[in-house]
Amino acid sequence: MSHAAEELDDVVGEEETGSKRKKRVALLLAIFAGVIVLVLLVGYLVRANANQGPDPVAVTVPIALSEVAPPENAKIGVVLTLGSEGIDGSQWHQAAQGAVVAQERVRLGGNDVELVTEDDLGTASGGVDAVDSLINQGVSGIIYASSGEHVSDGLEAASAAGVPVILPYETVPQGVEHVWSLAPAAQDTVDVLAAEVAEYERPVHINAGTELPEGVDVSDAVTFTVDTNVDDFAKDIALRTGANPYGNGAYTGGGEDEQEPAPVVQNPADAVVVSGSAAMQARVVFALQTGNVSVPILLTDHALSPRFEQTLLDLGGTVSSNLRTIGVPADDGVALGTSGQSRAMSAFLSANRQFAGDESITNLTGDTPLAETAAVADTRGHDAVLAFAEALDTAGGTDPADVAKALGGLHLVAGHGIAGPALDFTQAHAVEARPTVLNASSQRLGLRPTHDEVSDALVWID
């Protein structure tokens, strides 16, 4: 081979070697870039799913709460509305007995906080008197466990005195300071109800004493009062919704061979929306059940109170799967999950059962054993007490101003012992969970004690 040919081969060889080197470098860079992308993707997925697993809470949440240590002689006031159906706000006094469960858990942990209770009689003046009485007895904060327009004057009295207030069941009105609510903001609840109603093409509204909130639009409306003929009403709504009101064997006139078939309605209503007090909504639901109405029945959040369930069952109604309402997930079904809140709810229910078995533990007014209302004692009364206990601990004293300041900076999660959703007291409506549509379930979970006819027949689940 000539010298020139050898030089040409060397050049070609160098070019091929350089080309291969470039390919290897490109391949290595591609592999490296792929690894980087994969690492970033895994990191993203881990972060994205971090909130889907259990909360950073111990495997079991203890019944005894020893970590919160209120100062000696700490007092928390509780305002209830006692009485029957006709008294505004009285639908919550049984649910509020969850406050006793919290008190006993703190005591079991080696500390104490006294609960002082007053009745506002369901009136504005009664609310002021109740608040003034509690302030005179030296409470550091007040849990106003009622609802309705009549609570505003009492809140103003507490605000003027600089005493902090937690509202488990009512939203925070304008013009008051140092007042927090464990209920979702009213507009958030309205927005969810409006969105749910909008899912149906032809809903019918049953006004059982109150109008639907502004923004919830239903053009077809029917009025229901205590004087309404239930049979006629049930037949009317059944026919409007395409149900057969005679499905239970109701007599329609004539001989056996002359029974009238149910009329066929063109474009029947596909949902029923009910507004009114808890007891009146229960009466409507019972009437609808007698007429075999099977379309979804959307209830306002008044149905979350024990009075709805108790009135419905007393009338002979049943918990049916077509019942809906709006709220945050905070009922017994939460205990069946794996999250931190689930374990905290399980601890609350265990404590409730344990304390209900001790006849020396009485309700908030001290006149009956806790056992009589343990079946419906809820998490909001319980969590309100724990929030004040934490604030008292943080403040290191019982001065209401210091307690209000401490409470306003609290962020409570399941690890603090609260059984409901996380609470952020830097905002007036402290509950962090967003309201959603809740479905009625009649499944007996067996997580609560029963007393006479009071039991956990209705569980709201999301």
Residue pairs with C-beta under 8 A, 6 or more apart in sequence:
1 9
53 338
54 338
54 339
54 340
54 343
55 339
55 340
55 341
55 413
55 414
55 415
56 340
56 415
57 340
57 343
57 344
57 413
57 414
57 415
58 343
58 415
59 343
60 343
60 347
61 340
61 343
61 344
61 346
61 347
61 414
61 415
61 417
62 347
63 105
63 108
63 347
63 350
63 351
63 354
64 105
64 108
64 109
64 110
65 105
65 106
65 108
65 109
65 386
65 417
66 109
66 110
66 111
67 109
67 416
67 417
68 106
68 109
68 111
68 386
68 389
68 390
68 393
68 416
68 417
69 110
69 111
69 393
70 106
70 111
70 112
70 113
70 389
70 392
70 393
71 392
71 393
71 395
71 396
71 397
71 398
72 112
73 114
73 398
74 112
74 113
74 114
74 140
74 389
74 392
74 398
75 113
75 114
75 115
75 116
75 137
75 138
75 139
75 140
75 398
76 113
76 114
76 115
76 116
76 139
76 140
76 141
76 142
76 143
76 385
76 388
76 389
77 115
77 116
77 117
77 118
77 131
77 134
77 135
77 137
77 139
77 141
77 142
77 143
78 96
78 99
78 115
78 116
78 117
78 118
78 142
78 143
78 145
78 364
79 117
79 118
79 119
79 120
79 127
79 130
79 131
79 134
79 142
79 143
79 144
79 145
79 146
79 154
80 92
80 93
80 96
80 117
80 118
80 119
80 120
80 145
80 146
80 364
80 365
81 87
81 88
81 89
81 90
81 92
81 93
81 119
81 120
81 121
81 122
81 145
81 146
81 148
82 90
82 93
82 119
82 121
82 365
83 90
83 121
83 122
84 90
85 91
85 277
85 279
85 307
85 311
87 121
87 122
88 122
88 146
88 147
88 148
88 149
88 150
89 120
89 122
89 146
89 147
89 148
89 150
89 151
90 122
90 146
90 307
91 147
91 277
91 278
91 279
91 302
91 305
91 306
91 307
91 308
92 145
92 146
92 147
92 168
92 169
92 305
93 145
93 146
93 364
94 306
94 373
94 376
94 377
95 145
95 169
95 305
95 306
95 376
95 377
95 378
95 380
95 381
96 143
96 145
96 168
96 169
96 364
96 377
96 378
96 380
96 381
97 363
97 364
97 370
97 373
97 374
97 376
97 377
97 381
98 348
98 352
98 377
98 378
98 379
98 380
98 381
98 382
98 383
99 115
99 143
99 145
99 364
99 381
99 382
99 384
99 385
100 115
100 355
100 361
100 362
100 363
100 364
100 370
100 377
101 348
101 351
101 352
101 355
101 370
101 377
101 382
102 381
102 382
102 383
102 384
102 385
102 386
102 389
102 417
103 113
103 115
103 385
104 351
104 355
104 361
105 351
105 417
106 112
106 113
106 385
106 386
106 389
113 385
113 388
113 389
113 392
115 364
115 385
116 134
116 137
116 139
117 364
117 365
117 366
118 129
118 130
118 131
118 133
118 134
119 126
119 130
119 365
120 126
120 127
120 129
120 130
120 146
120 150
120 151
120 154
122 146
122 148
122 150
123 150
124 149
124 150
124 152
124 153
124 154
125 153
126 150
127 144
127 146
127 150
127 151
127 152
127 153
127 154
127 155
127 157
128 153
128 154
128 157
130 154
131 142
131 144
131 154
131 155
131 157
131 158
131 161
131 163
132 157
134 142
134 163
135 158
135 161
135 163
138 398
139 163
139 400
140 163
140 164
140 388
140 392
140 398
140 399
140 400
140 403
141 163
141 164
141 165
141 166
141 388
141 391
141 392
141 400
141 403
141 404
141 407
142 158
142 163
142 164
142 165
142 166
143 165
143 166
143 168
143 381
143 384
143 385
143 388
144 151
144 154
144 155
144 158
144 165
144 166
144 167
144 168
144 170
145 168
145 169
145 381
145 384
146 169
146 170
147 167
147 169
147 170
148 170
151 167
151 170
152 173
152 176
155 165
155 167
155 173
155 176
155 179
156 175
156 176
158 164
158 165
158 176
158 178
158 179
159 165
159 176
159 177
159 178
159 179
161 400
162 178
162 400
162 401
162 404
163 178
163 400
163 404
164 178
164 179
164 180
164 388
164 391
164 400
164 403
164 404
164 407
165 176
165 178
165 179
165 180
166 179
166 180
166 181
166 182
166 384
166 387
166 388
166 407
167 179
167 180
167 181
167 182
167 183
168 181
168 182
168 183
168 380
168 381
168 383
168 384
169 182
169 183
169 305
169 380
170 181
170 183
171 181
171 183
171 184
171 185
171 186
171 429
172 179
172 180
172 181
172 428
172 429
173 179
178 404
178 407
178 408
179 428
180 407
180 425
180 428
180 429
180 430
181 428
181 429
181 430
181 431
182 380
182 383
182 384
182 420
182 423
182 430
182 431
183 301
183 380
183 429
183 431
184 327
184 328
184 429
184 431
184 433
184 434
184 435
185 428
185 429
186 213
188 429
188 434
188 435
189 213
189 301
189 326
189 327
189 435
190 213
190 214
190 215
190 216
191 215
192 326
192 434
192 435
192 436
192 437
193 212
193 213
193 216
193 298
193 300
193 326
194 213
194 215
194 216
194 217
196 298
196 324
196 326
196 437
197 203
197 216
197 217
197 218
197 271
197 273
197 298
200 270
200 271
200 296
201 270
202 220
202 267
202 268
202 269
202 270
202 271
203 218
203 220
203 269
203 270
203 271
203 272
203 273
203 298
204 218
204 220
204 221
204 222
204 237
204 240
204 241
204 269
204 271
204 272
204 273
205 212
205 218
205 220
205 221
205 222
205 272
205 273
205 274
205 275
206 221
206 222
206 223
206 224
206 237
206 272
206 273
206 274
206 275
206 284
207 221
207 222
207 223
207 224
207 275
207 276
208 224
208 225
208 274
208 275
208 276
208 277
208 280
208 281
208 283
208 284
209 225
209 275
209 276
209 277
209 280
210 275
210 276
210 277
210 300
211 275
212 218
212 273
212 275
212 300
213 300
216 273
218 273
220 240
220 269
222 233
222 236
222 237
224 233
224 276
224 280
224 283
224 284
224 287
226 280
226 283
228 287
230 283
230 286
230 287
230 290
231 290
233 287
233 291
234 245
234 287
234 288
234 290
234 291
234 293
235 245
235 291
237 272
237 287
237 288
237 291
237 293
238 244
238 245
238 262
238 288
238 291
238 292
238 293
239 245
239 262
239 263
239 265
240 265
240 268
240 269
241 268
241 269
241 270
241 272
241 293
241 294
241 295
242 264
242 265
242 268
242 269
242 295
243 262
243 291
243 292
243 293
243 294
243 295
244 262
244 292
245 262
245 291
245 292
246 252
246 259
246 260
246 262
247 262
247 292
248 290
248 292
251 259
252 259
252 260
253 259
253 260
254 260
269 295
270 295
270 296
271 295
271 296
271 297
271 298
272 288
272 293
272 295
272 296
272 297
272 298
273 298
274 281
274 284
274 285
274 297
274 298
274 299
274 300
275 281
275 300
276 284
276 300
276 302
277 302
278 302
278 303
278 305
278 307
278 308
278 311
279 307
279 308
279 311
281 299
281 300
281 302
281 303
281 308
282 303
282 307
282 308
282 309
282 311
282 312
282 315
282 317
283 311
283 315
285 297
285 299
285 312
285 317
285 320
285 323
286 312
286 315
286 316
286 317
288 297
289 317
289 318
289 320
294 322
295 322
296 322
296 324
297 320
297 322
297 323
297 324
298 324
298 325
299 308
299 323
299 324
299 325
300 325
300 326
301 325
301 326
301 327
302 308
303 323
303 325
304 325
304 327
304 438
304 460
306 376
308 458
309 319
309 376
309 457
309 458
310 376
310 454
312 318
312 319
312 458
313 453
313 457
318 442
319 440
319 441
319 442
319 457
319 458
320 440
320 442
321 439
321 440
321 441
321 442
322 440
323 439
323 440
324 437
324 438
324 439
324 440
325 437
325 438
325 440
325 460
326 435
326 436
326 437
326 438
327 435
327 436
327 438
327 460
328 420
328 421
328 431
328 433
328 434
328 435
328 436
329 421
329 433
329 436
329 438
329 461
329 462
330 378
330 379
330 380
330 419
330 420
330 421
330 433
331 438
331 459
331 460
331 461
332 345
332 349
332 445
332 447
332 448
332 456
332 459
333 441
333 445
333 459
333 460
333 461
334 341
334 342
334 345
335 342
335 345
335 346
335 349
335 445
335 447
336 342
336 445
339 414
340 413
340 414
340 415
341 414
341 419
341 420
341 421
341 422
343 414
344 414
344 415
344 417
344 418
344 419
345 379
345 419
345 420
347 417
347 419
348 379
348 382
348 419
349 419
349 447
349 448
352 374
352 377
352 448
352 449
353 374
353 447
353 448
353 449
355 361
355 370
355 374
356 369
356 370
356 371
356 374
356 449
356 451
357 371
357 449
358 370
359 369
359 371
361 369
361 370
362 368
362 369
362 370
363 369
363 370
363 372
363 373
370 377
371 449
371 451
372 451
372 452
372 454
373 451
373 454
374 448
374 449
374 451
375 448
375 449
375 450
375 451
375 454
375 455
375 456
376 454
376 456
379 418
379 419
379 420
380 420
382 418
382 419
382 420
383 412
383 418
383 419
383 420
383 423
386 412
386 416
386 417
386 418
387 407
387 410
387 412
387 418
387 423
387 425
387 430
388 403
388 407
390 406
390 407
390 410
390 412
390 416
391 403
391 404
391 406
391 407
391 410
392 398
392 403
392 406
394 406
394 409
394 410
395 402
395 403
395 405
395 406
396 402
397 403
407 425
408 425
408 426
409 425
409 426
410 423
410 424
410 425
411 422
411 423
411 424
411 425
411 426
412 418
412 422
412 423
412 425
413 422
414 422
420 431
421 431
421 432
421 433
422 431
422 432
422 433
423 430
423 431
423 432
424 430
424 432
436 462
437 462
438 460
438 461
438 462
439 460
439 461
439 462
440 458
440 459
440 460
441 458
441 459
441 460
441 461
442 457
442 458
442 459
443 459
444 455
444 456
444 457
445 456
445 459
447 456
448 455
448 456
450 456
